[in-house]
Amino acid sequence: MSLLHADAVGVLERWSAPDEGQERLREEYLAHLAAYPDGMWKACADGHITASALVVDPPRERALLTLHAKLRMWLQTGGHCEPQDTTLAGAALRESAEESGIAGLGLLRPEPVALDRHRTPCAWHLDVQYAVVAPEGAIEAISDESLDLRWFGYDEVAAVADSSVQALLGRIRALTRSA
């Protein structure tokens, strides 16, 4: 078992799901990891854990979305875990930095914000979602994995993104209001 696999199990065991649906997903993810020692990696055809993060700029009330090149959808940054990753939070930060081009991103909080299970062309993604805060003056740069990269006002996200991104943003906004 890899350090990343052990971290994922620990993160999911400690995470307090905000509702019944998220609790069911948490239990499914833990069962997946128990059944598949390779369940963190893209090569696991029965599905794999992925790490993503929505990059937000709370003072300006905006979120950075990427127009995914393969899926052609506006999504949060994120993707497959890599062999050098040792934590899920680190994988989410790495993916966010790679896909946004922004240096100095920081986690809003160390634990996940939400879970989302969805089918992709390669397999089921069991996505562990984080919130990442952009530093003041952040300048984004589009990556090869994106067709476009753009800041959207919180109130604009619903017009371009699917329900999973909208739900993630809603959870992040609730966290930033209560902080």
C-alpha positions as CSV (number, residue, x, y, z in Angstrom):
1,M,0.0,0.0,0.0
2,S,1.3,3.4,-0.9
3,L,1.6,6.5,1.4
4,L,-1.1,8.1,-0.7
5,H,-3.5,5.1,-0.3
6,A,-2.9,5.2,3.5
7,D,-3.4,9.0,3.5
8,A,-6.7,8.7,1.5
9,V,-8.0,6.1,4.0
10,G,-7.1,8.3,6.9
11,V,-8.6,11.4,5.4
12,L,-11.9,9.6,4.6
13,E,-12.1,7.9,8.0
14,R,-11.6,11.3,9.8
15,W,-13.8,13.4,7.5
16,S,-17.3,14.4,8.8
17,A,-19.6,14.2,5.9
18,P,-22.1,17.2,5.8
19,D,-25.1,15.1,4.8
20,E,-26.4,11.6,4.2
21,G,-25.5,11.6,0.5
22,Q,-21.9,12.6,1.2
23,E,-21.7,10.0,4.0
24,R,-22.8,7.2,1.6
25,L,-20.1,8.3,-0.8
26,R,-17.5,8.4,2.0
27,E,-18.4,4.8,2.8
28,E,-18.3,3.8,-0.9
29,Y,-14.8,5.3,-1.2
30,L,-13.5,3.5,1.9
31,A,-15.0,0.2,0.6
32,H,-13.3,0.8,-2.8
33,L,-9.9,1.4,-1.2
34,A,-10.3,-1.7,1.0
35,A,-11.1,-3.8,-2.1
36,Y,-8.5,-2.3,-4.5
37,P,-4.9,-1.8,-3.3
38,D,-4.4,0.0,-6.7
39,G,-7.6,2.1,-6.2
40,M,-5.6,5.4,-6.2
41,W,-4.3,5.0,-9.7
42,K,-5.7,5.6,-13.2
43,A,-4.8,2.0,-14.1
44,C,-7.5,0.7,-11.7
45,A,-10.2,0.1,-14.3
46,D,-13.0,-0.4,-11.7
47,G,-12.5,3.3,-10.7
48,H,-10.0,5.3,-8.9
49,I,-9.7,8.1,-6.4
50,T,-9.0,11.6,-7.9
51,A,-8.2,14.9,-6.3
52,S,-9.6,18.2,-7.3
53,A,-10.0,21.7,-6.0
54,L,-12.0,24.7,-6.8
55,V,-9.8,27.8,-6.9
56,V,-11.6,30.7,-5.2
57,D,-11.0,34.4,-4.6
58,P,-13.3,35.1,-1.7
59,P,-12.7,38.9,-1.5
60,R,-13.7,39.2,-5.1
61,E,-16.4,36.5,-4.9
62,R,-15.2,34.6,-7.9
63,A,-14.1,31.1,-8.8
64,L,-11.6,29.9,-11.4
65,L,-13.0,27.3,-13.8
66,T,-11.2,25.3,-16.5
67,L,-12.9,24.3,-19.8
68,H,-11.7,20.7,-19.8
69,A,-10.2,19.7,-23.1
70,K,-11.5,16.2,-23.2
71,L,-14.9,16.6,-21.5
72,R,-15.6,20.1,-22.9
73,M,-17.2,21.2,-19.6
74,W,-16.4,24.0,-17.2
75,L,-15.0,22.3,-14.1
76,Q,-12.8,22.8,-11.1
77,T,-9.1,22.0,-11.4
78,G,-8.1,18.4,-10.6
79,G,-7.4,15.0,-11.9
80,H,-5.5,11.8,-11.4
81,C,-3.1,11.1,-8.5
82,E,0.5,10.7,-9.5
83,P,3.2,8.4,-8.0
84,Q,5.0,11.4,-6.4
85,D,1.8,12.4,-4.5
86,T,1.8,11.5,-0.8
87,T,-1.4,13.2,0.3
88,L,-4.8,13.8,-1.3
89,A,-4.6,17.5,-0.3
90,G,-1.1,17.7,-1.9
91,A,-2.4,16.1,-5.1
92,A,-5.3,18.6,-5.3
93,L,-2.9,21.5,-4.8
94,R,-0.5,20.1,-7.4
95,E,-3.3,19.7,-9.9
96,S,-4.6,23.2,-9.2
97,A,-1.2,24.8,-9.7
98,E,-0.6,22.8,-12.9
99,E,-4.0,23.6,-14.4
100,S,-4.3,27.2,-13.2
101,G,-0.7,28.4,-13.6
102,I,-1.1,30.2,-10.2
103,A,1.8,30.0,-7.8
104,G,1.2,30.3,-4.0
105,L,-2.2,28.6,-3.9
106,G,-3.3,27.6,-0.4
107,L,-5.9,25.3,1.0
108,L,-8.9,26.9,2.6
109,R,-9.0,24.1,5.1
110,P,-6.9,20.9,5.3
111,E,-9.8,18.4,4.9
112,P,-12.0,17.9,1.9
113,V,-15.1,20.0,1.2
114,A,-17.0,17.4,-0.7
115,L,-17.0,14.1,-2.6
116,D,-18.3,13.5,-6.1
117,R,-18.5,10.2,-8.0
118,H,-18.8,10.5,-11.7
119,R,-18.2,8.5,-14.9
120,T,-15.5,9.6,-17.3
121,P,-14.1,8.1,-20.5
122,C,-11.4,6.3,-18.6
123,A,-13.4,4.9,-15.6
124,W,-15.4,6.0,-12.5
125,H,-13.8,8.9,-10.7
126,L,-14.2,8.9,-7.0
127,D,-13.3,12.6,-6.6
128,V,-12.2,14.1,-3.3
129,Q,-12.8,17.8,-3.6
130,Y,-10.9,20.6,-1.8
131,A,-11.1,24.4,-1.8
132,V,-8.0,26.4,-2.7
133,V,-7.6,30.1,-2.2
134,A,-5.8,32.2,-4.8
135,P,-3.3,34.7,-3.4
136,E,-3.9,38.4,-3.9
137,G,-2.9,39.5,-7.4
138,A,-2.9,35.9,-8.8
139,I,-2.4,35.7,-12.5
140,E,-3.7,32.5,-14.2
141,A,-2.2,30.8,-17.2
142,I,-4.0,28.2,-19.3
143,S,-2.5,24.7,-19.4
144,D,-2.4,22.1,-22.2
145,E,-5.3,20.2,-20.4
146,S,-7.7,23.1,-20.9
147,L,-9.4,24.8,-23.8
148,D,-10.0,27.9,-21.7
149,L,-9.5,29.1,-18.1
150,R,-11.6,31.9,-16.7
151,W,-12.7,33.6,-13.5
152,F,-16.5,33.6,-12.9
153,G,-18.4,35.5,-10.3
154,Y,-20.0,33.2,-7.8
155,D,-23.4,34.2,-9.3
156,E,-22.2,33.3,-12.8
157,V,-21.1,29.7,-12.1
158,A,-24.6,28.2,-12.3
159,A,-24.9,29.4,-15.9
160,V,-21.8,27.5,-17.1
161,A,-21.1,24.6,-14.7
162,D,-22.9,21.4,-13.9
163,S,-24.6,20.6,-10.6
164,S,-21.4,19.1,-9.0
165,V,-19.4,22.3,-9.4
166,Q,-22.4,24.3,-8.2
167,A,-22.7,22.1,-5.1
168,L,-18.9,22.4,-4.4
169,L,-19.1,26.2,-4.7
170,G,-22.1,26.3,-2.4
171,R,-20.2,24.3,0.3
172,I,-17.2,26.5,-0.1
173,R,-19.3,29.7,0.2
174,A,-20.9,28.4,3.4
175,L,-17.5,27.7,4.8
176,T,-16.1,31.1,4.0
177,R,-19.2,32.8,5.4
178,S,-18.8,30.9,8.7
179,A,-15.1,31.6,9.0
